[in-house]
Amino acid sequence: MHVRGASASLSSSVAVTLSLFSSLFARLLRLNQAPLAHANFTNMTTSSLLEEATFISKQFDVSKDQLIAISNEFIRLTDLGLKSDGMPMAMIPSFVTGVPNGTEKGTFLAVDLGGTNFRVCSIHLNGDGTFDLLQTKSVIPRSLMVGTSKELFSFLAKRVDEFIKTHLDEKFNEEGGHSDNEHIYKLGFTFSFPVNQTAINSGTLLRWTKGFDVADAVGKDVCRLLQDELDLLNLPVHVAALVNDTVGTLMSRSYSSPGEAATLVGVILGTGTNGAYAESLAAVDKLDQSVAALANKSIMVINTEWGSFDNDMKVLPTTSWDDAVDLDTPNPGYQMFEKRVSGMFLGEILRRILLELNEKGHLFSKASTPLTTAWSLDTSILSRVEADTTPDLVAVKSIVETDLGLPTTLVERQAIKVIVEGVGKRSALLAGAVVGGILVHTKACQSNPVVDIGVDGSVFEFYPGYEDLMREALKDVIGENEKKVRIVSQYLSVASSASLPADYQSRIVGRDLLKQILRNSCIGTYVELWDGLHMGFTDFLF
């Protein structure tokens, strides 16, 4: 994809050693709690299907008191994570301490591994408020998500090789070429999984999320794994920075609306979920603030890693379907917030509910392979069901026939929609509660007339009414200050559409589209790459 838009300033510095340890102890305690209310379904012999669906949906309700409790616990864990390493929420300093200003020049390369897709991007910043962006996307085969580190990182390196040969070789040959052993391309690696970052271009993997389980990569330096595979292909590429997609989302939003408002939070609501926010540097007690890199700095962008919020399950709501999904993941007892909010899990929660009703003889005249196969339902089914407002739910009829291979009655379709509404609403309310927690913690609404929240991800972008539901939670947590919050999508829907070929190129012009283009951490990667290496742009020009 080739795009023209506006440019970025780049800001990030040295990384510190961070570690995050979790335990299954709380998980075991939770499993010993009293059975959930829905276990009484077998005694509800006179209930109608719609009544039963409503009963199920209510299991996903989150009250105002619960949302406030969630927000308060989030604030408590935030404070702990800022004080020291090894806390339940990692609160990882990104060393991003500034925002774009639009005067920079240079050409950069970035890759993004954040979920089921792998993206390779190049960008040329023109220094006059414009840029040229080229991007390709490849689907990560499921086998590589649970294979070996060699297989996964070899696949990634080959996609970089293809990108360079297809899009960049001719340009650089025209400029005189370079020796095979010279590192021409400075690459920013957006790696959206928890790492213990020890330098700007070094970080050991703490654990996988989002369905990945490449066991032999845990504890290894992911930049080194990628660099080794790039070197085996004799590619003139140097992995110069390790960055996070959530930080990139925040920086992208800051870039796309400079001076308009304080961009406080970047949020991911897609395959996974995470948040990054601008914290007062003085509040990050675990940092050695005497180091030169932090001199004269006032803020630090923090990657919260909130997917692991409340793994102890002190305040998060749960159902037996949540428990069943959790036990069927590679990391039971971890990422408990993410497993209730993100797109990786919502479809599976719905499938398990529908299967249970089917097994009781309450839903569908028969079963089907998709219904009985774990992880077979894409979360997009919830968005599509929610969007159907026709009296006969004709879209739901088509969706169930296509995705599940099953005929439905109108009552069955109505029941499915009621259940979907409960699962989807809970996701949005929980997301709103933790964003509200950040706003309370930072007192942002007290010091800013408008606070920007940049959001990236298909769940936020495509689930009907998701922002409105998030705002319901924000109102419960921060009251009238919710009116000061501006939530803006950073999602480029055309680039992420499954109908597009892997290498889609077009020209897009206009500020509104620019705000969407600056997602997928491409711009955010360059922002962090620049300041993290403490170099002038001449060091990055090819």
C-alpha positions in Angstrom: 0.0 0.0 0.0 1.5 3.4 -1.0 0.2 6.4 0.9 0.9 10.1 1.2 0.1 11.8 4.4 1.8 13.9 7.1 5.2 13.1 9.0 6.4 12.2 12.4 9.0 13.2 15.0 10.7 10.4 16.7 11.2 9.9 20.4 12.6 7.0 22.6 15.8 6.3 24.4 17.5 3.5 26.4 15.6 0.5 27.7 15.8 -1.0 31.2 15.6 -4.6 32.5 12.1 -5.5 33.3 10.5 -8.8 34.4 7.0 -10.0 34.9 6.2 -13.1 37.1 2.7 -14.5 37.5 1.3 -17.5 39.4 -1.5 -20.0 38.9 -2.3 -20.0 42.6 -5.2 -17.4 42.2 -6.5 -19.5 39.3 -6.7 -22.5 41.5 -8.5 -20.5 44.2 -11.0 -19.3 41.6 -11.8 -22.7 40.3 -12.7 -23.7 43.9 -15.3 -21.0 44.2 -19.0 -21.7 44.3 -20.7 -22.8 41.1 -22.1 -20.1 38.9 -25.7 -19.3 38.6 -26.1 -20.6 35.1 -25.3 -24.1 36.3 -29.0 -24.3 37.3 -30.1 -24.4 33.6 -30.9 -28.1 33.9 -33.6 -27.3 36.5 -35.2 -24.6 34.2 -37.3 -27.1 32.3 -40.1 -24.7 31.7 -38.0 -21.8 30.5 -38.4 -20.7 27.0 -35.3 -20.4 24.7 -35.5 -16.6 24.9 -35.7 -16.6 28.6 -32.8 -18.9 28.9 -30.8 -16.8 26.4 -31.6 -13.7 28.5 -30.5 -15.5 31.6 -27.2 -16.4 30.0 -26.7 -12.9 28.7 -27.2 -11.5 32.2 -24.2 -13.6 33.4 -22.1 -11.1 31.5 -23.6 -8.0 33.1 -21.1 -5.7 34.9 -22.7 -3.3 37.4 -21.5 0.3 38.1 -20.1 -0.9 41.5 -18.2 -3.6 39.7 -16.8 -1.2 37.2 -15.6 1.2 39.9 -14.0 -1.7 41.8 -12.3 -2.8 38.6 -11.0 0.7 38.0 -9.8 1.0 41.6 -7.9 -2.3 41.4 -6.4 -1.3 38.1 -5.1 1.9 39.8 -3.7 -0.1 42.7 -1.8 -2.5 40.3 -0.6 0.5 38.2 1.0 2.1 41.3 2.6 -1.2 42.2 4.0 -1.8 38.7 5.5 1.7 38.6 7.3 1.2 41.9 9.1 -2.1 41.1 9.5 -4.9 38.6 7.9 -8.3 39.0 4.5 -6.9 39.8 1.1 -8.3 38.5 1.1 -5.6 35.8 4.5 -5.0 34.2 4.1 -1.2 33.5 7.0 -1.3 31.1 8.8 2.0 30.5 9.1 2.6 26.7 11.6 5.4 26.9 9.4 7.4 24.6 9.6 10.9 26.1 8.4 13.1 23.2 5.9 13.5 20.4 6.2 14.1 16.6 6.6 17.6 15.2 6.5 17.0 11.4 9.9 18.3 10.4 11.9 15.1 10.2 13.4 13.5 7.0 14.5 10.0 6.3 13.6 6.5 5.1 12.9 3.7 7.6 11.9 0.0 7.6 9.6 -1.7 10.2 8.0 -5.0 10.8 5.0 -5.7 13.0 4.2 -9.0 14.7 1.2 -8.4 16.8 -1.3 -11.2 16.2 -2.4 -13.4 13.3 -0.8 -11.1 10.6 2.8 -10.0 10.0 3.4 -6.6 8.3 6.4 -5.2 6.7 6.5 -1.4 6.1 8.8 1.2 4.7 8.2 4.9 5.1 9.9 8.0 3.7 9.5 11.2 5.7 9.7 14.2 3.5 10.2 16.9 6.2 7.3 19.0 4.9 4.4 17.3 6.6 4.2 14.5 4.1 5.3 10.9 3.9 5.3 8.0 1.5 4.3 4.7 3.1 4.5 1.2 1.6 3.1 -1.8 3.5 2.6 -5.6 2.9 0.7 -8.1 5.0 1.1 -11.9 5.4 -1.0 -14.3 7.4 0.9 -16.3 10.1 0.1 -20.0 9.5 -1.4 -21.6 12.6 1.3 -24.2 12.6 4.0 -21.5 13.1 2.1 -20.0 16.0 2.7 -23.3 18.0 5.9 -24.5 16.3 9.6 -23.7 16.9 11.3 -20.3 17.1 13.4 -21.3 14.1 10.3 -21.9 12.0 8.5 -18.7 13.0 11.4 -16.2 12.7 12.6 -17.8 9.5 9.1 -17.1 8.1 9.3 -13.5 9.2 12.8 -13.0 7.7 11.7 -14.4 4.4 8.8 -11.9 4.3 11.3 -9.1 4.8 13.4 -10.5 2.0 10.5 -10.6 -0.3 9.5 -7.0 0.6 13.0 -5.7 -0.1 13.4 -7.5 -3.4 9.9 -6.5 -4.6 9.8 -2.8 -3.5 13.2 -1.5 -2.5 16.1 -3.2 -4.4 15.7 -1.1 -7.6 15.6 2.1 -5.6 18.9 1.3 -3.8 20.6 -0.1 -6.9 19.9 3.3 -8.6 21.6 5.0 -5.7 24.8 3.1 -6.2 24.2 -0.1 -4.3 25.9 -1.4 -1.2 28.1 -4.3 -0.2 26.4 -7.5 0.9 27.8 -7.2 4.4 26.8 -3.6 5.0 23.7 -2.9 7.1 21.7 -0.5 5.0 18.3 -0.9 6.5 17.6 0.2 10.0 14.6 -1.8 11.1 12.2 -1.2 14.0 10.6 -4.5 15.3 7.1 -4.1 16.6 6.7 -7.1 18.8 3.4 -7.0 20.7 4.1 -9.6 23.4 5.4 -9.2 26.9 9.2 -8.8 26.9 11.9 -7.9 29.4 13.5 -5.1 27.5 17.1 -4.6 28.3 18.2 -2.2 25.5 16.6 -0.3 22.7 17.1 -3.3 20.4 17.1 -6.2 22.8 14.4 -7.9 24.9 13.8 -11.4 26.1 10.3 -12.9 25.7 8.5 -13.4 29.0 5.5 -15.3 27.6 3.3 -15.6 24.6 -0.3 -14.4 24.3 -3.0 -14.2 21.5 -2.8 -18.0 20.8 0.9 -18.2 20.2 2.9 -20.9 22.0 6.4 -21.1 20.6 7.9 -22.6 23.7 11.6 -22.5 22.8 11.4 -18.7 22.2 10.5 -17.9 25.8 13.5 -16.4 27.6 15.3 -15.6 24.4 16.1 -12.2 22.8 13.5 -11.8 20.1 15.6 -9.2 18.2 18.5 -11.7 18.1 16.2 -14.4 16.8 15.0 -12.2 14.0 18.5 -10.8 13.3 20.0 -14.3 13.0 17.4 -15.3 10.4 18.0 -12.1 8.5 21.7 -12.7 8.5 21.2 -16.3 7.2 19.5 -14.7 4.2 22.4 -12.2 3.8 20.0 -9.3 4.1 21.6 -5.9 4.8 19.2 -5.2 7.6 19.9 -4.3 11.2 17.2 -4.7 13.9 17.7 -1.3 15.5 14.8 -1.0 17.9 12.2 -3.2 19.7 8.9 -1.5 20.1 5.3 -2.1 21.2 2.2 -1.7 19.1 0.3 0.0 21.9 2.9 2.7 22.3 2.9 3.1 18.5 -0.9 3.7 18.6 -0.5 6.4 21.2 2.3 8.1 19.1 0.3 7.7 15.9 -2.6 9.5 17.4 -0.3 12.2 18.8 1.1 12.6 15.3 -2.2 12.8 13.5 -3.5 15.6 15.7 -0.6 17.7 16.9 -1.5 20.5 19.2 -5.2 19.7 19.2 -5.4 17.8 22.5 -3.3 15.9 25.0 -3.0 12.4 23.7 -2.9 10.4 26.9 -3.7 6.8 26.0 -3.1 4.4 23.2 -5.4 1.3 23.2 -5.4 -2.0 21.3 -8.7 -3.7 21.0 -8.2 -6.4 18.4 -6.9 -9.9 18.5 -5.4 -8.9 21.8 -5.8 -5.9 24.1 -3.3 -3.6 25.8 -2.9 0.0 26.7 -0.1 2.6 26.9 -0.3 6.0 28.4 1.8 9.1 29.2 3.0 9.0 32.8 4.8 11.6 34.8 8.5 10.5 34.8 8.7 11.3 38.5 6.0 8.7 39.2 8.1 5.9 37.7 10.0 5.0 40.9 11.6 1.9 39.5 13.6 3.9 37.0 17.1 5.2 37.8 16.2 8.8 36.9 19.8 10.0 37.2 20.8 8.4 33.8 21.6 10.9 31.1 18.9 9.7 28.8 16.2 11.0 31.1 17.8 14.4 31.8 15.2 17.2 31.3 12.4 14.8 30.5 9.0 15.1 32.2 7.0 12.2 30.8 7.5 8.5 30.1 5.1 6.5 27.9 4.3 3.3 29.8 3.2 0.1 28.2 0.9 -1.3 30.9 0.5 -4.9 29.6 -3.0 -4.8 30.9 -3.9 -8.0 29.3 -2.7 -9.6 32.5 -4.7 -7.3 34.7 -6.2 -9.1 37.7 -4.9 -12.6 37.0 -5.8 -13.2 40.6 -9.5 -12.6 39.7 -10.2 -10.3 42.6 -12.5 -8.0 40.7 -13.0 -9.3 37.1 -16.3 -11.0 36.4 -16.3 -14.6 35.3 -18.6 -17.4 34.0 -18.0 -21.1 33.5 -17.6 -20.4 29.8 -14.7 -18.1 30.6 -13.2 -20.8 32.7 -13.6 -23.4 30.0 -12.0 -21.1 27.4 -9.1 -20.3 29.8 -8.3 -23.9 30.4 -8.2 -24.5 26.7 -5.5 -21.9 26.1 -1.7 -22.4 26.2 -1.5 -20.1 29.3 -4.3 -20.9 31.7 -4.5 -18.5 34.6 -2.7 -15.7 32.7 -4.0 -12.8 30.6 -7.4 -13.0 32.3 -8.5 -9.5 31.3 -7.5 -10.1 27.7 -9.6 -13.3 27.7 -12.7 -11.4 28.5 -12.1 -8.4 26.2 -10.1 -9.3 23.0 -11.1 -10.7 19.7 -9.0 -13.8 20.2 -11.5 -15.2 22.7 -15.0 -13.7 22.2 -15.9 -16.0 19.3 -14.9 -19.1 21.4 -16.9 -17.9 24.4 -20.0 -17.6 22.1 -19.3 -21.0 20.5 -19.2 -22.8 23.9 -22.5 -21.2 24.9 -24.2 -22.2 21.7 -22.8 -25.7 21.9 -24.0 -26.1 25.5 -27.6 -25.1 24.5 -27.4 -27.5 21.5 -26.3 -30.4 23.7 -29.3 -29.7 26.0 -31.6 -29.9 23.0 -32.5 -26.2 23.4 -30.9 -24.8 20.2 -30.6 -26.0 16.6 -32.1 -29.2 15.3 -28.7 -30.8 15.0 -25.0 -30.1 15.6 -22.3 -29.3 13.0 -18.5 -29.5 12.8 -17.9 -25.8 13.3 -20.2 -25.8 16.3 -18.3 -28.7 18.0 -14.8 -27.6 17.0 -12.9 -25.4 19.4 -11.8 -22.0 18.1 -13.7 -22.4 14.9 -15.8 -19.2 15.2 -14.2 -16.0 14.2 -15.0 -13.1 16.6 -16.3 -11.1 13.6 -19.5 -13.2 13.9 -20.4 -11.2 17.0 -20.0 -7.9 15.2 -22.1 -9.1 12.3 -24.8 -10.5 14.5 -24.9 -7.3 16.5 -25.2 -5.2 13.3 -28.4 -7.0 12.2 -31.4 -4.9 13.1 -34.0 -6.4 10.7 -37.2 -7.7 12.3 -36.5 -11.3 11.0 -32.8 -11.1 11.6 -32.1 -12.1 8.0 -28.3 -11.4 8.3 -28.1 -13.6 11.4 -29.8 -16.4 9.5 -27.2 -16.1 6.7 -24.3 -15.9 9.2 -25.3 -19.0 11.1 -25.9 -21.0 7.9 -22.5 -19.9 6.5 -20.4 -20.0 9.6 -22.0 -22.9 11.5 -23.7 -24.7 8.6 -27.0 -24.8 10.5 -30.6 -23.7 9.8 -32.3 -21.5 12.3 -35.8 -20.4 13.4 -36.5 -16.8 14.2 -36.6 -17.5 17.9 -33.2 -19.2 17.7 -31.8 -16.1 15.9 -33.3 -13.8 18.5 -31.7 -16.0 21.3 -28.3 -15.9 19.6 -28.4 -12.1 19.3 -29.3 -11.7 23.0 -26.3 -13.8 24.0 -24.0 -11.9 21.6 -25.1 -8.6 23.1 -24.1 -9.8 26.6 -20.7 -11.0 25.6 -19.9 -8.0 23.4 -21.2 -5.4 26.0 -19.0 -6.9 28.7 -15.9 -6.6 26.6 -16.6 -2.9 26.0 -17.4 -2.1 29.6 -14.3 -3.7 30.9 -12.2 -1.8 28.3 -13.8 1.4 29.4 -13.3 0.7 33.1 -9.5 0.4 32.7 -9.2 3.4 30.5 -11.1 5.2 33.2 -8.7 3.9 35.7 -5.8 5.6 33.8 -7.7 8.9 33.6 -8.3 8.8 37.4 -4.7 7.8 38.1 -3.2 10.6 36.0 -5.8 13.2 36.8 -5.8 14.0 33.1 -9.3 15.3 33.0 -8.5 17.8 35.7 -5.5 19.3 33.8 -6.7 19.1 30.2 -9.9 20.5 28.5 -9.8 17.6 26.0 -8.1 14.2 26.4 -7.4 12.1 23.3 -7.6 8.3 23.3 -6.2 6.6 20.2 -7.7 3.1 19.6 -6.5 0.5 17.2 -8.1 -2.9 16.5 -10.9 -4.7 14.7 -13.1 -5.2 17.8 -13.3 -1.5 18.4 -13.6 -0.6 14.7 -16.2 -3.1 13.7 -18.3 -4.0 16.7 -21.4 -1.8 16.5 -21.8 0.6 19.4 -18.5 -0.4 21.0 -17.4 3.1 21.8 -20.8 4.0 23.2 -20.5 1.0 25.6 -17.0 2.1 26.6 -18.3 5.5 27.4 -21.0 4.0 29.6 -18.2 2.6 31.8 -16.2 5.8 31.6 -19.3 7.7 32.9 -19.5 5.3 35.8 -15.8 5.7 36.6 -15.1 9.4 36.0 -18.6 11.0 35.9 -19.1 14.2 33.9 -15.5 14.2 32.9 -16.4 11.6 30.3 -17.4 14.5 28.1 -13.8 15.7 27.9 -12.6 12.4 26.4 -12.2 12.1 22.7 -11.9 8.5 21.4 -10.5 8.2 17.9 -10.0 5.1 15.8 -6.5 4.6 14.4 -7.6 1.6 12.4 -7.0 1.3 8.7 -9.8 -1.0 7.7 -8.9 -1.3 4.0 -5.4 -2.6 4.8 -6.7 -5.1 7.2 -9.6 -6.4 5.2 -9.4 -10.1 4.5 -10.7 -9.5 1.0 -7.5 -7.6 0.0 -4.4 -9.3 -1.4 -1.3 -9.5 0.8 0.4 -6.8 -1.2 -2.2 -4.1 -1.7 -1.1 -0.7 -3.1 -3.1 2.4 -3.6 -2.9 6.2 -3.1 -5.0 7.7 -0.4 -5.2 11.4 0.3 -6.9 13.4 3.1 -6.6 14.1 6.8 -9.4 11.8 7.9 -7.8 8.8 6.2 -4.4 9.8 7.5 -5.7 9.4 11.0 -6.5 5.8 10.1 -3.4 5.1 8.2 -1.1 5.8 11.2 -1.8 2.5 12.8 -0.3 -0.9 12.9 2.7 0.7 14.7 4.4 1.6 11.5 4.6 5.3 12.3 4.9 4.5 16.0 7.9 2.3 15.2 9.7 5.0 13.4 8.9 7.5 16.2 10.5 5.1 18.8 13.4 4.1 16.5 14.5 7.6 16.0 14.9 8.8 19.6 15.9 5.4 20.9 19.1 5.4 18.9 20.1 9.1 19.7 21.0 9.7 16.1 20.3 12.5 13.5 18.2 11.6 10.6 21.3 11.5 8.4 22.2 8.2 10.1 18.9 6.7 8.7 19.0 8.0 5.2 19.8 5.3 2.7 
